[in-house]
């Protein structure tokens, strides 16, 4: 995955797929983590900031696994975290 804007384009599609129920939050977390890992392997200066934006999504995902009843209660926060992550993608 290289090329300016490709991460953002793909990330926005992943986000849409999540909102439409086509993929789980776990899948979104895994895909977004792969973007962070790819940026790190490219020695991109933004990878630490991306990881920092990815981490809250991972935490919410872990909370959902521990207590599925909280899923609907934190959906607004999840979408905000996702948007923050997308805004950082090149």
Secondary structure, 3 states (H helix, E strand, C coil): CCCCCHHHHHHHHHHHHHHCCCCCHHHHHHHHHHHHHHHHHCCCCCHHHHHHHHHHHHHHHHHHHHCHHHCHHHHHHHHHHHHHHHHHCC
